[in-house]
Amino acid sequence: MNKKIVTALAVVALSLMPAMAGGLLSNSNLSASFLRMMARGASTDIYATYYNPAGLAFLPHDGLFLSIDNQSAFQTRDISSTYNWDLASTSIKTFDGDASAPIVPSIMIAYKEGDLTFSGLIGVTGGGGKATFDTGLPMFQALVSGLIYQGSSGALTPDKYDYEASMSGSQYIFGGQFGITYQISDNFSVYGGGRMNFFKGNQKGSVAASMLLPDGSSRELTHLALDVDQTGWGITPIIGADFKFGKFNIGLKYEVRTNLNLENKENSPLVGNETGLLDAYKDGVNTPSDIPSIMSIGASYDILPTLHFNLGYNYYMDKDAGMAGGKQKALTHGTYEWLSGVEWEASDRFTFSVGYQNTNYGVSDDYQQETSFSLDSYSIGFGGRIKMNEKVAFNIGYMFSNYKNYTATKTYAQGVTLSNDFSRTNKVFGFGVEFNF
């Protein structure tokens, strides 16, 4: 294949592959407790370590508190693309993507002594899984077929060559948090702390086309491939406050934007980099992928001594966070979430809960990419807590998300225009155990 085609493919790879290393979502589902009731912004139990660290001042007694949780998440990310795939008539072709994270552990710990509480956590605070498109992406196939057709003056149609493509990406942000809560009065407490974030990810992709020859052999037309690890780290300062007013409790938390740059390490030499346009994936090159500032507000109200109503609001300042290729400029607003939930202590041993979360992104057609797209959604979770004795309790939770499809029409290199309908599914199951001493 001529240099023009290789160059066009490389440009596409550069514009899309960095998105595999990040996204709008910071993980807030760090426990089975969250899955069964998402509005945790006014928590005063061990799970306040992440959701409302100032609320740890109101733990039931002095001593050590510990939680160990694991979650298993399974997603599909499908793209239905409208294009003249056979170069004769328009049709719809679906590209299926699967993402799974069967093991997503977290540990939270707090030690309360009088007015002071020391707390920490270790968990996957961002990303947490691997996404795979076994047949590649629409724009790769459309671009390759169009360029081959043009370059051969119409002689090479899709039935005369083989096309193969695949793409996968993984991303994990491992967070280690530590902070101190101070109870100023019976009704007011504050928190100060920080989180160290370590990013580890991989981006792997391949696109190849070979012409079928009369003797049964083949001749390579193009081949583009990369296999790159990315690592980085950054620190997130965190402050919080908690107010108690009779049956009301209000929690506030603010996480400062984390400057995060991802550094490349090639696992194998780049293929198709004759023009140098894949130089951004060479060893040592950095890509911005900031974790945005997050403001959260939570409130709880005791309808009855055993019945609790919870509300929450989270705002992610995505437009101020640096992203690969300046993607944040294409957002219309930052992400915001509304949360609500109810918990019922049916007995001294059993607690049941249900929760709701509505998430709205400020995405646009220019922001959405085939390797990384975000869809507005609502999530419902439910589950329970079983108290075994005064020192041990178990949590179990399940959450599923319903996404609003998004259709975007884009014109890529060489005049290729695709209409893509993006869709997703998400199911998460979690189990955890609490200890207090």
C-alpha positions in Angstrom: 0.0 0.0 0.0 1.3 3.5 -0.8 2.7 6.0 1.7 -0.5 8.0 1.7 -2.6 5.1 3.0 -0.1 4.3 5.7 0.0 7.9 6.8 -3.8 8.2 6.9 -4.0 5.1 9.1 -1.3 6.4 11.4 -3.2 9.7 11.8 -6.3 7.8 12.8 -4.4 5.7 15.3 -2.9 8.8 16.9 -6.3 10.5 17.3 -8.0 7.5 18.9 -5.6 5.2 20.8 -4.8 7.6 23.7 -8.4 7.5 24.7 -7.9 3.9 25.9 -5.8 5.3 28.7 -8.5 7.4 30.4 -12.0 8.6 30.5 -14.5 10.7 32.4 -15.2 8.2 35.1 -13.3 8.2 38.4 -14.3 5.1 40.4 -16.7 5.8 43.2 -17.8 2.2 43.5 -15.2 1.1 45.9 -17.3 -1.2 48.0 -20.2 -3.6 48.1 -21.9 -1.1 50.4 -21.9 1.5 47.6 -23.4 -0.9 45.1 -26.5 -1.5 47.3 -26.9 2.2 48.1 -24.9 4.8 46.1 -25.7 8.0 48.1 -22.8 7.6 50.6 -21.8 11.2 50.8 -23.1 11.6 54.4 -21.8 8.2 55.6 -20.5 7.9 59.2 -19.4 4.3 59.1 -16.1 2.7 57.9 -17.1 3.5 54.3 -16.9 7.2 55.0 -13.2 6.7 54.6 -13.7 7.4 50.9 -17.1 9.0 50.6 -17.2 11.3 53.6 -13.9 11.1 55.5 -14.9 13.9 57.9 -17.8 11.7 59.0 -15.4 9.2 60.5 -15.5 11.5 63.6 -18.9 10.0 64.4 -17.9 6.3 64.3 -19.8 4.5 67.1 -16.8 4.0 69.4 -13.0 4.4 69.7 -10.9 1.6 68.2 -10.0 0.0 64.9 -12.4 -0.4 62.0 -11.6 -2.3 58.8 -13.4 -3.3 55.6 -12.3 -5.6 52.8 -14.3 -5.7 49.6 -14.2 -7.1 46.1 -16.3 -6.2 43.0 -16.8 -7.9 39.7 -17.8 -5.7 36.8 -18.9 -6.7 33.3 -19.6 -4.3 30.4 -20.4 -4.4 26.8 -19.5 -1.4 24.5 -21.1 -1.8 21.1 -21.0 0.4 18.0 -23.5 0.1 15.2 -22.0 1.9 12.2 -23.8 3.0 9.0 -21.6 3.0 5.9 -21.4 1.5 2.4 -19.3 -1.5 3.6 -19.4 -3.3 0.3 -18.7 0.0 -1.5 -22.0 -0.5 -3.3 -24.9 0.0 -0.9 -25.3 1.5 2.6 -25.7 -1.0 5.4 -25.3 -1.3 9.2 -22.4 -3.3 10.8 -22.0 -3.9 14.5 -18.7 -3.9 16.2 -18.9 -5.6 19.6 -16.6 -4.6 22.5 -16.4 -6.4 25.8 -14.9 -5.1 29.1 -14.5 -7.1 32.3 -12.9 -6.6 35.7 -13.6 -9.8 37.7 -11.4 -8.7 40.6 -11.5 -5.1 41.8 -10.4 -5.2 45.5 -10.4 -2.4 48.1 -9.4 -2.0 51.7 -10.5 0.7 54.1 -9.2 1.2 57.6 -9.8 3.8 60.4 -8.6 4.2 63.9 -10.5 6.5 66.2 -9.1 7.8 69.5 -11.0 10.6 71.1 -11.4 13.6 68.8 -8.9 12.2 66.2 -9.5 9.6 63.6 -6.7 8.3 61.3 -7.8 6.6 58.1 -6.6 5.2 54.9 -7.6 3.1 51.9 -6.1 1.1 49.1 -8.2 0.5 46.0 -8.7 0.9 42.2 -9.8 4.5 42.2 -10.0 4.8 38.4 -10.3 2.5 35.4 -10.1 -1.2 36.5 -10.5 -3.5 33.5 -9.7 -4.5 30.0 -11.8 -3.6 26.9 -11.5 -5.6 23.7 -12.8 -5.1 20.1 -11.9 -8.4 18.5 -12.9 -7.1 15.0 -11.4 -3.6 15.3 -13.4 -0.4 14.9 -15.6 1.0 12.2 -13.4 3.8 11.1 -10.4 1.6 10.6 -12.3 -0.8 8.3 -14.0 2.0 6.4 -10.8 3.9 5.9 -8.8 0.9 4.7 -11.5 -0.3 2.3 -12.0 3.2 0.9 -8.3 3.9 0.4 -7.7 0.5 -1.2 -10.6 1.0 -3.6 -9.3 4.5 -4.5 -5.7 3.5 -4.8 -6.6 0.6 -7.1 -9.0 2.7 -9.3 -11.8 0.5 -8.2 -10.1 -2.8 -9.1 -9.8 -4.0 -5.5 -13.2 -4.4 -3.8 -13.6 -5.9 -0.3 -14.1 -9.4 -1.7 -10.6 -9.4 -3.2 -8.5 -8.9 -0.1 -8.5 -10.0 3.6 -8.9 -7.4 6.3 -8.1 -8.1 10.0 -8.1 -5.8 12.9 -8.2 -6.0 16.7 -7.9 -3.5 19.5 -7.7 -3.8 23.3 -6.9 -1.5 26.1 -6.6 -1.7 29.9 -6.3 0.9 32.5 -5.9 0.9 36.3 -5.4 3.7 38.7 -4.3 2.3 42.0 -5.0 4.7 44.9 -3.4 4.9 48.3 -5.2 7.4 50.6 -4.3 8.7 54.1 -5.9 11.4 56.2 -6.8 12.7 59.6 -10.3 13.6 60.8 -10.7 16.0 63.8 -14.0 16.4 65.7 -14.3 20.1 66.6 -17.6 19.7 68.5 -20.4 17.3 69.0 -21.9 18.5 65.7 -18.9 19.4 63.5 -15.8 17.7 62.1 -13.2 18.4 59.4 -10.8 16.3 57.4 -7.5 16.8 55.6 -5.6 14.2 53.6 -4.4 13.0 50.2 -4.3 10.1 47.8 -1.3 8.8 45.8 -2.4 7.6 42.4 -0.4 5.1 40.3 -1.6 4.6 36.7 -0.9 1.4 34.8 -2.3 0.7 31.4 -1.7 -0.9 28.0 -2.8 -0.1 24.5 -2.6 -2.8 21.8 -3.9 -2.6 18.3 -3.3 -4.0 14.8 -4.8 -3.3 11.4 -3.7 -5.4 8.4 -4.9 -5.9 4.8 -3.6 -8.4 2.3 -4.5 -8.9 -1.4 -5.6 -12.4 -2.4 -3.5 -13.5 -5.5 -4.7 -16.1 -8.1 -2.3 -18.7 -6.9 -3.8 -18.7 -3.5 -1.0 -16.7 -1.8 -1.4 -13.1 -0.6 0.5 -9.8 -0.7 0.4 -7.4 2.2 -1.2 -4.1 1.4 -0.7 -2.5 4.8 0.1 -3.3 8.4 -0.1 -1.0 11.4 0.5 -2.2 15.0 1.4 -1.0 18.4 1.8 -2.5 21.9 2.5 0.1 24.5 2.4 0.2 28.2 1.7 3.5 30.0 2.5 4.4 33.5 2.2 7.6 35.6 1.5 8.9 39.1 0.0 12.0 40.8 -1.1 13.2 44.2 -4.7 14.3 45.0 -5.1 16.7 48.0 -8.5 16.1 49.8 -10.4 18.2 52.3 -13.8 17.6 53.9 -16.3 18.6 56.6 -19.3 17.0 58.3 -22.3 18.7 60.1 -24.9 17.1 62.3 -28.2 18.7 63.0 -30.6 16.5 64.9 -31.9 13.9 62.5 -29.8 15.4 59.6 -26.2 14.8 58.7 -24.4 16.6 55.9 -21.1 15.7 54.4 -18.8 17.7 52.1 -15.7 16.6 50.2 -13.5 18.3 47.7 -10.7 16.6 45.7 -8.2 18.8 44.0 -7.3 18.2 40.4 -4.5 15.7 40.0 -1.8 16.4 37.4 -1.1 13.1 35.7 1.1 12.4 32.7 1.4 8.9 31.2 4.8 7.8 30.0 5.1 5.2 27.2 7.1 2.0 27.2 7.1 0.0 23.9 6.6 -3.8 24.4 7.5 -4.3 20.7 8.7 -2.0 17.9 5.9 0.1 16.3 4.8 -1.2 12.9 3.8 1.3 10.2 5.8 4.2 11.6 7.7 4.9 8.5 6.4 8.4 8.3 7.1 9.1 12.0 3.5 9.8 12.9 3.4 7.1 15.6 6.3 8.8 17.4 3.9 9.8 20.2 4.0 6.1 21.2 7.7 5.8 21.5 9.5 5.1 24.8 9.5 8.1 27.1 6.8 10.2 25.4 4.2 11.6 27.8 0.5 12.0 27.4 -1.7 14.2 29.7 -4.5 12.4 31.5 -5.5 14.5 34.6 -7.9 13.3 37.2 -10.4 16.1 37.5 -11.4 18.0 40.7 -14.4 16.5 42.4 -16.9 18.2 44.6 -19.4 16.0 46.5 -22.3 16.9 48.8 -24.2 14.3 50.8 -27.2 14.4 53.2 -28.9 11.8 55.3 -32.2 12.1 57.3 -33.5 9.6 59.9 -37.1 9.2 59.0 -37.3 6.6 61.8 -34.5 5.3 64.1 -34.3 2.3 61.7 -35.1 4.0 58.4 -32.7 6.4 56.7 -33.1 8.5 53.6 -30.0 9.7 51.7 -29.3 12.2 48.9 -26.1 13.1 47.1 -24.6 15.3 44.4 -21.2 14.9 42.7 -19.6 17.3 40.2 -16.5 16.4 38.2 -14.7 19.5 36.8 -13.7 17.7 33.6 -13.2 20.8 31.5 -10.3 21.9 33.6 -8.5 18.6 33.4 -5.8 18.0 30.8 -6.7 15.2 28.4 -4.9 13.7 25.4 -5.3 15.9 22.4 -7.1 18.6 24.4 -10.3 16.5 24.4 -11.6 18.5 27.4 -12.2 21.4 25.1 -15.0 19.5 23.3 -17.0 19.0 26.5 -20.0 21.2 27.0 -19.9 20.9 30.8 -18.4 18.8 33.6 -20.0 15.5 34.7 -22.6 15.7 37.4 -24.4 13.0 39.3 -27.6 12.9 41.4 -27.8 10.1 44.0 -30.5 8.9 46.4 -31.1 5.8 48.5 -33.0 4.3 51.4 -31.6 2.0 54.1 -33.9 0.0 56.5 -32.6 -1.8 59.6 -35.1 -4.6 59.6 -33.6 -6.1 62.7 -30.4 -5.9 64.8 -28.8 -8.3 62.3 -30.2 -7.4 58.9 -30.1 -4.1 56.9 -31.6 -3.8 53.4 -31.0 -0.9 51.0 -31.7 0.3 47.5 -30.1 3.2 45.6 -30.3 5.3 42.5 -27.7 7.3 40.6 -28.2 9.5 37.5 -25.1 10.5 35.6 -24.9 13.3 33.0 -21.9 14.0 30.8 -21.2 17.1 28.8 -20.1 15.1 25.7 -20.4 16.2 22.1 -19.9 14.6 18.7 -16.3 15.9 18.7 -15.6 14.4 22.1 -17.1 10.9 21.4 -14.5 8.5 19.9 -14.9 4.9 18.9 -12.2 3.7 21.4 -13.6 5.8 24.3 -17.2 7.0 24.4 -19.3 8.1 27.4 -23.1 7.8 27.6 -25.6 9.4 30.1 -27.1 6.8 32.3 -29.0 5.9 35.4 -28.0 3.1 37.8 -30.0 1.1 40.3 -28.4 -0.9 43.1 -29.7 -3.1 46.0 -28.5 -5.5 48.6 -28.0 -5.9 52.3 -25.8 -6.1 55.3 -25.7 -9.1 57.7 -24.3 -8.5 61.2 -22.8 -11.8 62.4 -21.8 -10.4 65.8 -20.6 -7.2 67.5 -17.3 -7.4 65.6 -18.1 -8.8 62.1 -20.6 -8.0 59.4 -21.0 -8.9 55.7 -22.1 -6.7 52.8 -23.5 -7.8 49.5 -24.6 -5.6 46.6 -25.6 -5.6 43.0 -25.8 -2.6 40.6 -26.8 -2.3 36.9 -26.8 0.7 34.6 -29.0 1.7 31.8 -27.4 3.9 29.2 -28.9 6.4 26.7 -27.6 5.6 23.2 -25.7 8.4 21.4 -25.5 8.8 17.6 -22.6 10.8 16.2 -21.8 11.4 12.5 -18.1 12.1 11.7 -16.1 12.6 8.5 -12.6 11.1 8.8 -9.6 11.1 6.5 -10.1 10.8 2.7 -13.8 11.9 3.1 -15.0 8.7 4.9 -18.2 9.5 6.7 -19.6 7.2 9.4 -22.8 7.4 11.4 -22.1 5.6 14.7 -24.7 4.6 17.3 -22.9 4.0 20.6 -24.5 1.7 23.3 -23.3 0.1 26.6 -24.4 -2.2 29.3 -22.9 -2.5 32.8 -23.4 -5.0 35.7 -21.4 -5.0 38.9 -21.6 -7.5 41.8 -19.8 -6.9 45.1 -19.1 -8.7 48.4 -17.4 -7.3 51.5 -16.6 -7.9 55.2 -16.4 -5.4 58.0 -14.4 -5.7 61.3 -14.3 -3.5 64.3 -12.2 -3.9 67.4 
